Amino acid sequence: MQCEYYQLDQCRSCTWLDLELETQHERKAEQVQEILPMIPAQAWLPMAYGPEAGFRAKAKMVVTGSWKDPQLGILNPDHSGQDLSQCPLYPKQMQELFPLLKTFIRLLRIPPYDVSRRSGELKMIHVWISPDNEFMVRWVLRSPKFLSQIKSKLPLLLAQVPALKVVSVNLLPEHVALTEGAEEIILTPQEHLPMRFAEQTLFLRPGGFFQTNLFVTPELYRQAAAWTADLEACRAVDLFCGVGGFALWLARPSWQVRGIEISEPAVAAAKMAVAVGLQRGTLPQDASLEFFAADASEVFALVGDWDPQVAVVNPPRRGIGPETVAWLAGSGVKRLIYSSCNPRSLAKDLSQLTDYEVSAARIFDLFPHTSHAEVMVKLERK
Ligand SMILES: C[S@@+](CC[C@H](N)C(=O)[O-])C[C@H]1O[C@@H](n2cnc3c(N)ncnc32)[C@H](O)[C@@H]1O
């Protein structure tokens, strides 16, 4: 992939960019297999990957410069800004949106936040693009000072970008190295961005988690569905379910699925996806899907008596941890699918999951041009 920012040494986020994609894949596979020696060589399926450019669904842009000449990109260690609005990881439609957002900043004269001086208002702009090129934009502001101006001029931006469906303001008053604050004000009647994939539509709300690769993400859910396709009607739990991707792809006729997720907005979005799926007939009418906003450590209370036979776990980088390992050990879960963005915590958890053995594994290249890898493992109870 050609990237001017990389060539000019203006951004080095894609640490493997000098390598051909094929070489990246070989290296990634070697690296992952070294971290996970407990997975037998014959269990590994070929890597799942997508295009090398234009795949990123999300851009979290730090706003620097001035209102007359705003830069959208990253903050350098010396607190100067680097514009990355033409980063080739972003789809073309997203690259085309950034200049319009800059024009909007100029129109409103919103001063970018200056980290050194602790002055200015606009800290970041977060942009999501859906598989069918609709947008969600979030303005991260230091204070509500420009909220009414943004509200009053928003119809201009919406008229100029009809694909812009959801807009919000997020308030981050503290001088901290965070990308968002607690207060979210949604400015559009539509609060969710539909992420339409071939089989199901998921929904994303400002601040919610969503996998960042537009092309490889549905492959994750398809793989989990394929690894459970041999099972008759089942009870399945989707732990750390986010907006419900695994749960929806798993749900076949007569299946009952329960998702557990700590973020309430994500749970609301998952419920919305189910309602839409049932209404459109992409979900079987006799499938039952329920979602609970709870900590994963409450899994025993939420599904213990219900006794699921299948579990999908897709935790944050730290892994599932001892509580979930202990619950699985005492549960009736016969098939476990573990999808991890951190092979090291996966290795640690696998070494504790002594009642299970790995029958298949696959790397998903959600993060091309970097050493990061998503690894999904299918385990059977011994
Ligand atoms: C890697 S994401 C997976 C999301 C989802 N499976 C998907 O494919 O989009 C991890 C999820 O775990 C949630 N989470 C983090 N800590 C949690 C906890 N203690 N209990 C339950 N969910 C948690 C996060 O909000 C996030 O949605």
PDBQT file of the ligand as one rigid body, heavy atoms in Angstrom, charges set to zero:
ROOT
HETATM    1  C1  LIG A 401     -13.581  -7.032  21.813  1.00  0.00    +0.000 C 
HETATM    2  S1  LIG A 401     -15.110  -6.262  22.185  1.00  0.00    +0.000 S 
HETATM    3  C2  LIG A 401     -16.196  -7.463  21.487  1.00  0.00    +0.000 C 
HETATM    4  C3  LIG A 401     -17.533  -6.973  21.064  1.00  0.00    +0.000 C 
HETATM    5  C4  LIG A 401     -18.367  -7.887  20.184  1.00  0.00    +0.000 C 
HETATM    6  N1  LIG A 401     -18.209  -9.285  20.463  1.00  0.00    +0.000 N 
HETATM    7  C5  LIG A 401     -18.145  -7.586  18.728  1.00  0.00    +0.000 C 
HETATM    8  O1  LIG A 401     -17.810  -8.474  17.940  1.00  0.00    +0.000 OA
HETATM    9  O2  LIG A 401     -18.306  -6.409  18.335  1.00  0.00    +0.000 OA
HETATM   10  C6  LIG A 401     -15.224  -6.484  23.893  1.00  0.00    +0.000 C 
HETATM   11  C7  LIG A 401     -16.527  -6.047  24.503  1.00  0.00    +0.000 C 
HETATM   12  O3  LIG A 401     -16.483  -6.381  25.889  1.00  0.00    +0.000 OA
HETATM   13  C8  LIG A 401     -17.189  -5.365  26.606  1.00  0.00    +0.000 C 
HETATM   14  N2  LIG A 401     -16.728  -5.469  28.005  1.00  0.00    +0.000 N 
HETATM   15  C9  LIG A 401     -15.597  -4.943  28.556  1.00  0.00    +0.000 A 
HETATM   16  N3  LIG A 401     -15.506  -5.314  29.844  1.00  0.00    +0.000 NA
HETATM   17  C10 LIG A 401     -16.582  -6.090  30.127  1.00  0.00    +0.000 A 
HETATM   18  C11 LIG A 401     -17.033  -6.777  31.276  1.00  0.00    +0.000 A 
HETATM   19  N4  LIG A 401     -16.342  -6.735  32.419  1.00  0.00    +0.000 N 
HETATM   20  N5  LIG A 401     -18.168  -7.493  31.202  1.00  0.00    +0.000 NA
HETATM   21  C12 LIG A 401     -18.878  -7.535  30.051  1.00  0.00    +0.000 A 
HETATM   22  N6  LIG A 401     -18.506  -6.895  28.912  1.00  0.00    +0.000 NA
HETATM   23  C13 LIG A 401     -17.364  -6.193  28.940  1.00  0.00    +0.000 A 
HETATM   24  C14 LIG A 401     -16.828  -4.089  25.875  1.00  0.00    +0.000 C 
HETATM   25  O4  LIG A 401     -17.794  -3.082  26.121  1.00  0.00    +0.000 OA
HETATM   26  C15 LIG A 401     -16.820  -4.563  24.411  1.00  0.00    +0.000 C 
HETATM   27  O5  LIG A 401     -18.087  -4.378  23.810  1.00  0.00    +0.000 OA
ENDROOT
TORSDOF 0
